[in-house]
Amino acid sequence: MPRPNPKIPCSLHAARELIRANRPTAKAPRQQWIDYYTTCANIFQRVATTDPHHHHEALGEAATAREWGTKLTTGTESVDPDRYYAP
């Protein structure tokens, strides 16, 4: 059985703390935000498998992060960085 990645938290609470601590500034380049949302989605997806009490909430956070990454990648929306999604 594969061992969990020690860098990825096992609880939703710990994941949010890690993600918030690494949030880019509003003036960060768009690519940095895209990378951030990709990382968020991966972490929340993993947490959905390790925190059974928050499974659905973690999946929802992963989906929202993926959606924001896509919005910024495709440039389909013009959003002020101060209004970006913050998990």
C-alpha positions as CSV (number, residue, x, y, z in Angstrom):
1,M,0.0,0.0,0.0
2,P,1.5,3.4,-1.0
3,R,2.3,5.8,1.8
4,P,0.7,9.2,1.9
5,N,2.9,12.1,0.7
6,P,4.0,13.8,4.0
7,K,3.9,17.2,2.3
8,I,0.2,16.9,1.7
9,P,-2.0,17.3,4.8
10,C,-4.5,14.6,5.7
11,S,-7.2,16.9,7.1
12,L,-9.2,19.7,5.5
13,H,-8.3,22.1,8.2
14,A,-4.6,21.4,7.8
15,A,-4.9,21.7,4.0
16,R,-6.6,25.1,4.3
17,E,-3.8,26.4,6.6
18,L,-1.1,25.2,4.2
19,I,-2.9,26.7,1.2
20,R,-3.6,30.0,2.9
21,A,0.0,30.3,4.0
22,N,1.2,30.0,0.4
23,R,-1.4,32.2,-1.3
24,P,0.1,34.6,-3.9
25,T,-0.3,38.3,-3.4
26,A,-2.8,40.2,-5.5
27,K,0.0,41.6,-7.6
28,A,1.5,38.1,-8.4
29,P,1.7,37.1,-12.1
30,R,-1.2,35.3,-13.5
31,Q,0.8,32.1,-14.0
32,Q,1.6,32.0,-10.3
33,W,-2.1,32.1,-9.6
34,I,-2.7,29.3,-12.1
35,D,0.0,27.2,-10.4
36,Y,-1.5,28.0,-7.0
37,Y,-5.0,26.8,-8.1
38,T,-3.5,23.6,-9.6
39,T,-1.7,22.9,-6.3
40,C,-4.9,23.7,-4.3
41,A,-6.9,21.3,-6.5
42,N,-4.4,18.5,-6.0
43,I,-4.2,19.0,-2.3
44,F,-8.0,19.1,-1.8
45,Q,-8.4,16.0,-4.1
46,R,-5.9,14.1,-1.9
47,V,-7.6,15.3,1.3
48,A,-10.9,14.0,0.0
49,T,-9.4,10.5,0.3
50,T,-7.8,11.0,3.7
51,D,-10.4,13.0,5.6
52,P,-13.7,11.0,5.4
53,H,-15.6,13.6,7.5
54,H,-14.9,16.3,5.0
55,H,-14.8,14.2,1.8
56,H,-17.5,16.1,-0.1
57,E,-16.3,19.5,1.1
58,A,-12.8,18.8,-0.1
59,L,-14.0,17.6,-3.5
60,G,-16.0,20.9,-3.8
61,E,-12.9,22.9,-3.0
62,A,-10.9,20.9,-5.5
63,A,-13.5,21.5,-8.2
64,T,-13.6,25.3,-7.4
65,A,-9.8,25.5,-7.5
66,R,-9.7,23.7,-10.9
67,E,-12.4,26.1,-12.2
68,W,-10.5,29.1,-11.2
69,G,-7.3,27.7,-12.8
70,T,-9.2,27.2,-16.0
71,K,-10.7,30.7,-15.9
72,L,-7.2,32.2,-15.6
73,T,-5.6,29.9,-18.1
74,T,-8.2,30.5,-20.8
75,G,-8.7,34.2,-20.0
76,T,-12.4,33.9,-20.5
77,E,-13.1,36.2,-17.6
78,S,-11.6,39.4,-16.5
79,V,-11.4,39.3,-12.7
80,D,-9.7,41.8,-10.4
81,P,-7.0,39.8,-8.6
82,D,-8.3,41.2,-5.3
83,R,-11.5,39.2,-6.0
84,Y,-9.8,35.8,-6.8
85,Y,-11.1,32.8,-5.0
86,A,-9.3,32.2,-1.7
87,P,-9.9,28.7,-0.2
